[in-house]
């Protein structure tokens, strides 16, 4: 469980509105107000997880972070899921359940797997459920994609400026490529990493 104590707010006088913030928000908490004479970015406070990505990318510095009146709790009050199914998804992704996927917020693989079992289908829904991707917004995406695929999710085009579904790991390199380039020791690397991170497709 994670507590979010900040929320983004928009200075309507400074907002262009260029929509960059909307396109980069990892939890889809920003929309554009399209009313005539009032085209500005609008933050949906109940969705904002205080990541600051919109604030740091805003070209007109129209977004700032403020303290929430009431902190938001992420990952609390969720229905229980099967530990066995969580472990199966993690194993299929070549991860241990306690392995950290999002280093900014210490989100573990088992939390992402549990979110999948509760119905999450995209990286954005994983972010909303766990807080992953709401730190740097970069490093955890490949681990999340591995878990999504292990959970049987098919990814489509990412929204806005989001990026995903290019996930080449040692487990994705075909045997023909391993044999073609023996100087890179791909087969040996795969053998050794499978000793540390066993697993494969879910049964």
C-alpha positions in Angstrom: 0.0 0.0 0.0 1.3 3.5 -0.9 0.2 6.9 0.3 0.0 9.8 -2.2 0.2 13.2 -0.5 0.5 15.5 -3.5 -1.7 16.3 -6.5 -1.0 18.3 -9.7 -2.8 21.5 -10.3 -2.9 23.7 -13.5 -2.4 27.4 -13.7 -5.0 28.2 -16.4 -3.3 31.5 -17.2 -0.1 29.8 -18.2 -1.6 26.7 -19.9 -1.0 26.8 -23.7 -2.8 24.1 -24.0 -0.4 21.8 -25.9 -1.7 18.5 -24.5 1.8 17.2 -23.7 0.9 16.6 -20.1 -2.2 14.6 -21.2 -0.1 12.4 -23.5 2.6 11.6 -21.0 0.5 11.0 -17.9 1.0 7.3 -16.9 -2.4 7.0 -15.1 -4.4 9.0 -17.7 -5.4 11.6 -15.1 -5.3 14.6 -17.4 -7.8 15.7 -20.1 -8.3 18.9 -22.1 -11.2 21.2 -21.4 -12.6 21.9 -24.8 -15.1 24.6 -23.9 -14.8 27.7 -26.1 -12.5 30.3 -24.5 -11.4 27.9 -21.8 -9.1 25.3 -23.4 -6.8 24.2 -20.6 -5.5 21.0 -19.2 -7.7 19.6 -16.4 -6.3 17.3 -13.7 -8.7 14.6 -12.3 -7.6 14.7 -8.7 -9.0 11.3 -7.9 -6.7 9.7 -10.5 -3.5 11.8 -10.0 -0.8 9.8 -8.2 1.5 12.8 -7.8 4.3 11.5 -10.1 5.4 15.1 -11.2 6.0 13.9 -14.8 3.5 16.4 -16.2 5.0 19.2 -14.1 8.5 18.5 -15.3 7.5 18.2 -19.0 5.2 21.2 -19.2 6.8 23.7 -21.6 5.0 26.7 -20.0 5.5 25.7 -16.4 1.8 25.7 -15.9 1.6 22.7 -13.6 2.7 22.6 -10.0 2.3 20.1 -7.2 0.3 20.9 -4.0 -0.4 18.9 -0.8 -3.6 16.9 -0.9 -6.2 17.8 1.7 -6.7 14.1 2.2 -3.9 11.6 1.2 -4.8 9.0 -1.4 -4.2 5.4 -0.6 -3.1 3.1 -3.5 -3.6 -0.6 -3.3 -5.8 -0.7 -0.2 -9.1 -2.4 0.2 -8.6 -4.7 -2.8 -10.2 -8.1 -3.0 -8.0 -11.1 -2.2 -6.4 -13.0 -5.0 -4.9 -16.5 -5.2 -1.2 -16.6 -4.0 -0.7 -19.6 -6.3 -1.9 -17.7 -9.4 0.2 -14.7 -8.4 3.3 -17.0 -8.2 2.4 -18.6 -11.5 2.3 -15.3 -13.3 5.6 -14.2 -11.7 7.3 -17.5 -12.7 6.0 -17.2 -16.3 7.6 -13.8 -16.4 10.9 -15.2 -15.0 10.5 -13.2 -11.8 10.3 -13.9 -8.1 7.1 -12.6 -6.4 9.1 -10.4 -4.0 11.3 -9.0 -6.8 11.1 -5.2 -7.1 9.7 -4.1 -10.5 9.3 -0.3 -9.9 12.3 1.0 -7.9 10.9 4.4 -7.4 8.0 3.1 -5.3 9.3 -0.4 -4.4 6.4 -2.1 -6.2 7.0 -5.8 -6.3 6.2 -8.3 -9.1 3.5 -9.9 -6.9 1.6 -6.6 -6.7 1.6 -6.3 -10.4 0.5 -9.9 -10.8 -2.3 -9.3 -8.3 -3.5 -6.3 -10.2 -3.6 -8.5 -13.3 -5.8 -11.0 -11.5 -8.1 -8.2 -10.5 -8.6 -7.2 -14.1 -5.8 -4.8 -15.1 -5.1 -5.1 -18.8 -2.6 -2.3 -19.6 0.5 -0.6 -18.1 -1.8 2.4 -17.3 -4.2 0.2 -15.3 -1.2 -1.3 -13.5 0.0 2.2 -12.7 -3.4 3.1 -11.3 -3.7 0.0 -9.2 -0.1 -0.2 -7.8 1.6 3.2 -8.3 4.3 1.6 -10.6 5.4 4.0 -13.4 4.6 7.0 -11.3 8.2 7.8 -10.3 10.7 8.1 -13.1 8.1 6.7 -15.5 10.8 4.8 -17.5 12.7 2.0 -15.9 9.8 -0.3 -14.8 8.0 -0.6 -18.1 9.9 -3.6 -19.4 9.2 -5.6 -16.2 5.5 -4.6 -16.3 5.3 -5.7 -20.0 6.8 -9.1 -19.1 4.2 -9.6 -16.3 1.4 -8.4 -18.6 2.4 -10.9 -21.2 2.9 -13.7 -18.6 -0.7 -12.9 -17.5 -2.0 -13.4 -21.0 -2.6 -9.7 -21.9 -2.1 -8.6 -25.5 -0.9 -5.0 -25.7 -2.1 -2.6 -28.4 -0.9 0.9 -29.3 0.1 2.9 -26.2 -1.9 6.1 -25.6 -0.4 9.6 -26.3 3.4 9.7 -25.9 3.5 6.5 -23.9 5.7 3.7 -25.2 5.6 0.0 -24.9 5.5 -3.5 -26.5 9.1 -3.6 -27.5 10.5 -6.0 -24.9 13.5 -8.0 -26.0 15.1 -10.0 -23.2 17.4 -12.9 -23.2 14.3 -15.2 -23.2 13.1 -13.7 -26.5 16.2 -14.4 -28.6 15.5 -17.4 -31.0 18.0 -20.3 -31.0 18.9 -19.5 -34.6 20.2 -16.1 -33.5 22.1 -17.6 -30.6 23.8 -20.0 -33.0 24.5 -17.4 -35.6 26.3 -15.2 -33.2 28.3 -17.5 -30.8 30.7 -14.7 -30.0 28.0 -13.1 -27.9 27.6 -16.2 -25.7 23.8 -15.9 -25.8 23.1 -19.5 -25.2 25.4 -19.6 -22.2 23.8 -16.4 -20.8 20.4 -17.9 -21.2 21.5 -21.1 -19.4 23.0 -19.2 -16.6 20.1 -16.7 -16.1 17.6 -19.6 -16.1 19.4 -20.9 -13.0 18.7 -17.6 -11.3 15.3 -16.8 -12.8 13.6 -20.0 -13.7 10.2 -20.1 -15.3 8.4 -19.9 -18.6 4.9 -19.9 -20.0 1.9 -20.5 -17.6 0.4 -23.9 -17.7 
